[in-house]
């Protein structure tokens, strides 16, 4: 299930769109197809329905810290460029 957390418009060649559409299963969004085919990357807290072990908790904490730092750096760049 796709939970929208923002969106981006991308351009695809017709042949790429045709392949993506062909890979799409009933009930899937295009985002779902891309996640299924490429992997999801960072774990989502929404995927956890039971307590996590220490190793998984550490990975989540590391991902959150990295994402926060990336966001801080992005905001700094925007401010320096006068767009923030």
N, C-alpha and C positions, 0 to 999 in steps of 0.2 A: 504494500500500500504506500502510495506517495503522499507525503505530508508537505505541502508547499511552504517553503521558507524563503520565498523570493523567486524571481524568475529572470532568465536572460534570453534574449533573442539571438539565434545563431543562424548562419547561412550554410546550407548543405547543397552539394551538387545533387542533381536529380537522381543519379545512380546511388548515392549514399542514402538519400531519403527513402528510395525504394527498398534498399536492403534493411534499413532500420524499421520501416513499416512492416516488412515481411517477417522480421524477428519478433514483432509485437504480438503478445498473447492476448486473448480475450480478457478484458478488464484491466489491462496494464496501461499505464501512461507511458509516453516516450521516455520520461525520466526513469521509470521503473525498468524499462528495457535496457537503458544505458547502465544503470546500476547492476542489473543482473549480468550483463555481458562483460562489464569492466571491473566489477567488484565495487563495493561501497566505500572502501577506504576507511575512514575513521568510524569507530563503533558509535552507534547512536544509543543514547540512554533509553530511548523508547523500545529498544530491542530486549531490554532486560526485564524479565518478569519474576525473577527470583534473586536472592542475594548472590553477589558475585564474589569470587575468590580474591585473594590479595593481589595476585598477579594481574587479573583483569582490572581491579580497582586502580592499581598503579598505572596501567596503560591509559585508562580513562583520565586520570589526573594529569598525566603527561600531555595527552592530546588537548585537554582543556587549557592547560598552561601555555602550550605552544600556540593555540588558536588565539588566546588572549594577547600574547606577545605580538603575534602577526597583526592583530587588529590595532594594537597600540602603535606599531610601526607605520601602518597604513594611515592612521589618523595624523601622526606626526608629519608624514610626507604631504598629506592634503593641506595641513596648516602651513607648511613651508612653501607650498606651491600657491597658496592664497585661495584654496578652494574649500577650506574647512570651516 
